[in-house]
């Protein structure tokens, strides 16, 4: 090959103006006096409600807080009841906590008065929301030693083989995209264990940004639910969410309706599925290897409340939250592995609408109640994720319905014998502590992990891979790419089609997925990334622009982390590295890094 070709190539790029392609590069409670006149109390905890004021034309930022207080004051003057605390979440949304001494009839009268007020858009329960985890219902669930010839480890990230038909083929996507550190994925959950060696803080070379804690104090001012001694603060570390009989006895109101159990470390599990440190010789691989993770703690003991989750959503997506510093790292993607039964609430929908308008992708698990999709998964604009068995049918625990956008592996055990392992667990990072953090470990067939909580992070991780390749994608385009690239659902003759479900010991709740019940199909990471990847367009543009270096005709190929075209006449390569996201030229003089692909894609007109 003529050694001058490399110089010609660079000169041609400079002439086109392309060689220097740039890199893309505690809420304070304000108390107002309500004195009131209504409808039946319709929340399990009737002392906690959300009041949303009607929207107003945009006003200057300097007046927003004062205007909010004036509007609340006018509402207070038009009601007649005893004192209650309004805690602002945003200029329109406020948490209302009634004094526990008020009777149900007094609360009902106050709520009716508020709902009739001309300033008020909605008054709704501050629902308790819990993470979507599921305990395996297969008799084979066991913590005993096992030997298995079945697929083990992270089977759900691999290509499908044999009877495994629901794996997402992330390994096929990684040559095209391994993520990008400019993408931020927020995880609204129980917090996170910052020192887990497969996560770690970004300052220590890990994946975790500082984040925030939005678990509010109990209605009586205590901290039984938060378990960290305070309310909203800047530390989203997970202190554990365990509950025992003594706690239930000592906190009968704050923990009413709660079950005893060990700490779940749920936020660490979901975070690691999205973005565990990968290729580090230990633990597991995440779907997205490079995005930064933003932990937002919204769930404490026995879950969390709608108002805290709305605050967490706002803050994570870069929207203001009253009394809290603005988020310096606004999320591009938010994962919600949590939910409550019932319709999407007004406050949830209003917040998600604002986030969608800002370009934030919101992913949520469908739920584990075998019935209708839970909120916020059923909110407009959310990518709701259903759970699949390894064979591609709906797993028994998964919720389903028309709100589901896509389905992904939720884990299943299939065994029916005693002392047998859970063969298709969704392996991830966790902790061995039953109350407070102890040894950092991983879920396995013996320490199984299943639920739609763990299907949603797979979709959030794939969304990160898409935005790394094409950062201009809107939430609607991300959703479309994921849905349009999905694998079709298989059919098992022994099962009914959803919404009909099977019963019996070994297949309760299972059904053959249909598009109207389980979304567009089964998540396919490789196909989704390729669908939004402008690489083919870029390669074609390069051949048109510099035909004497890149004669048209070669087929694209992949090898390890590289997507490339080889030109045998000159023994040269034009490649895009999936790990770094850079365009590379390999010629007789060696390798030249031509810069970030996003800049090239934009200048070639391929974005």
Buried (B, 14 or more C-beta within 10 A) or exposed (E): EEEEBBEEBBEBBEEEEBBEBEEBEBBEBBEBEBBBBBEEBEBEBBBBBBBBBEEEEEEEEEEBBEBBBEBBBEBBEBBEBBEBBBBBBBBBBBBBBBBEEBEEEBBBBBBBBBBBBEBBBBBBBBBBBBBBBBEBBBBBBBEEEBEEEBBBBBBBBBEBEEEBBBBBBBBBBBBBBBBBEBBBBBBBBBBBBBBBBBBBBBEEEBBBBBBBBBBBBBBBEEBBBBBBEEBBBEBBBBBBBBBEEEBBEEBEEBBEEBEEBEBBBBBBBBBBBBBBBBEBEEBBBBBBBBBBBBBBBBBBBBBBBBBBBBBBBBBBBBBBBBBBEEBEBBBBBBBBBBBBBEEBBBBBBBBBEBBBEBBBBBBBBBBBBBBBBBBBBBBEBBBBBBBBBBBBBBBBBBBBBBBBBBBBBBBBBBBEEEEBBBBBBBBBBBBEBEBEBEEBBBBBBBBBBBBBBBBBBBBBBBBBBBBBBBBBBEBEBBBBBBBEBBBEBBEBEEBEBBBEBBEEEBBBBBBBBBBEBBBBBBBBBBBBBBBBBBBEBBBBBBBEBBEEBBEEEBEBEBEEBBBBBBBEEBEBBBBBBBBBBBBBBBBEBEEBEBBBBBBBBBBBEBB
